Amino acid sequence: MAVPPSAPQPRASFHLRRHTPCPQCSWGMEEKAAASAGCREPPGPPRAAAVAYFGISVDPDDILPGALRLIQELRPHWKPKQVRTKRFTDGITNKLVACYVEEDMQDCVLVRVYGERTELLVDRENEVRNFQLLRAHGCAPRLYCTFQNGLCYEYMQGVALGPEHIREPRLFSLSADVPKVEVLEQELAWLKEHLSQLESPVVFCHNDLLCKNIIYDSIKGHVRFIDYEYAGYNYQAFDIGNHFNEFAGVNEVDYCLYPARETQLQWLRYYLQAQKGMAVTPREVERLYVQVNKFALASHFFWALWALIQNQYSTIHFDFLRYAVIRFNQYFKVKPQVSALEMPK
């Protein structure tokens, strides 16, 4: 069938980039953290070659015509009338559709259309670099192409996890108003001072390990992560604390599901043993436990601010303002008890 061309959409007039760190805003800056840790690209296969680019803009409110134009480029041997599509509705940043021919979806192309004005939050060039680097090391699906307002990549077989799944040990072996700006500035200063003393190592982090970004292949018995738009160098304890916060879910947030101390200690013990390749002491586990729960505060703070920005620009049907308030409320609720935690002697 004939696919009508998509009219090009205006690009944003500017992008937020972090090429030059601000001395007053050094908290969470990937570049400064990586440099201070002496981080280098890990050994292994070289980076992938430059990814194909198509000057196609996909209408986020009518994805299929633009998606099919991309499929004609990527899979010219597919007959247009045989192409099947499936919409995924779990994401709250971008829009996603799968295109395939065979029922088993062994050859399936995912077309992801960026959310409106998300370039204010996400460095898309950096996302592509992360994608290619992780693919070169066998940690990501194939990236087929980019286009004006999105990218196409390989579908990963498996199940996107829910809050009820990530509590299973077999998987992790691997209402107040929005605070005033003055209050947020005070809390940011407190976080910078308090968390900088914890000496959490800087590592390459996913930074967005919610349930649906974790794919479990029950046949092969392994777990893989997807969606690398927030990936980068960050504090180890932030990535884990952020993951624990995601136990509460996104659409129906319930912090009663935040993992209990014993569950966390078990998870952290597995993590450290896998990292070190040997048994670890209770003191090492307890130290990471304290770091993680303190950095979980930074996770609440970050995603609350993210939700406020999304509330202004996103066209996705999601109550971002309510979500921001939920994250701020949880931050102030747990801050007293978490800040009282002491590192083991």
Residue, then its C-alpha position, 0 to 999 in steps of 0.5 A: m500500500a502507498v504510504p503518504p509522506s510525513a510533513p517535516q516537523p519543526r525542530a527545537s531551536f536549542h538543545l540542553r547540552r552538558h559540554t561545559p560543566c557549571p562550577q555551581c551545578s557540579w552535582g550529578m554531572e557525568e563528565k566531572a564524575a567520570a573525569s574524577a574517577g579516571c574513567r576510560e572506555p572499557p576494553g573490548p570490541p570497538r564502537a560501532a560504525a556511524v548509524a544510518y540516518f533518514g530525514i523522515s519525521v514521524d507524526p507522534d499523533d499518527i505514528l503508523p504512516g511514518a513508521l511504515r516509510l522507515i520500514q520500507e527503508l530498513r526492510p525493503h523485502w517486506k511487502p507493505k500489506q503484510v507488515r503488522t504493528k503493535r503499539f506499546t503504551d507503558g512508556i511515559t517519555n516516548k511513543l513506541v510501535a513494533c513492526y513485523v511480518e512473522e507471528d513469532m516477531q523474531d525479526c521485529v523493528l521497534v520505531r520509537v518517536y521522541g516525546e515532545r520537547t524531550e530534548l530539554l531533558v535528554d541528550r539524544e546524541n549521547e543516547v545514540r553513543n550509549f546505544q552503540l557502545l553497549r551494543a558493541h559489548g553485547c549489552a544492547p539490541r541492534l540500533y538500525c537507524t535514527f530519524q528526525n524525531g526518533l530511532c529504530y532498533e531491534y526488538m528484544q525477546g522476553v517480558a517487560l517486568g512489573p513491580e511484582h516481578i523485580r522482588e524475586p531473588r532469581l531476577f536480581s541476582l544479576s500530598a503537599d503542593v510542589p515545594k517552593v524554589e527556595v526550598l528546592e535550592q536548600e535541598l539540592a545544597w544539602l544533597k550535594e554536601h551530604l552525599s559527596q561524603l559517602e565515597s560511592p564509586v562512579v560507574f557506568c549507570h543505566n539511571d532509569l531501571l524501572c520495571k519495564n526497562i528490564i527484560y527477562d528471557s526465561i529460556k536463556g535464563h538471563v536479564r537484559f536492560i533496555d532504553y539507554e537515554y539516561a545512561g551515563y557515568n554516575y554514582q553506583a549507589f544512585d543507580i541501585g537506590n533509583h532501582f529500589n525506588e522503582f519497586a513502587g511502580v509508576n502509574e500506581v505508586d505504592y511505597c509500601l512496595y519499597p524493598a525491606r531491609e532484609t530484601q535489600l541486604q540479600w540483593l546487595r550481597y548478590y550484587l557485590q559478590a558478582q562485582k568482586g567475584m568472591a564472598v563479601t563481608p557483612r560490613e561491605v554489604e551494610r556500607l552499600y546499604v547505607q549509601v544506596n538508601k541515602f542516594a535513593l533520596a537523590s533519585h526522588f529529587f531528580w525524578a520529581l524535577w523531571a516530572l515538573i518539566q514533563n508536565q510543561y511540555s509532554t503530550i503523553h497522557f500522564d499526570f506528571l504533576r501528581y507524580a512530581v508531588i508523590r516523589f517530593n512527598q516521599y523524599f521529605k517523608v523518608k529524609p529524616q530516617v535515611s539521613a540518620l543512617e550511619m556508615p559502619k565503622 
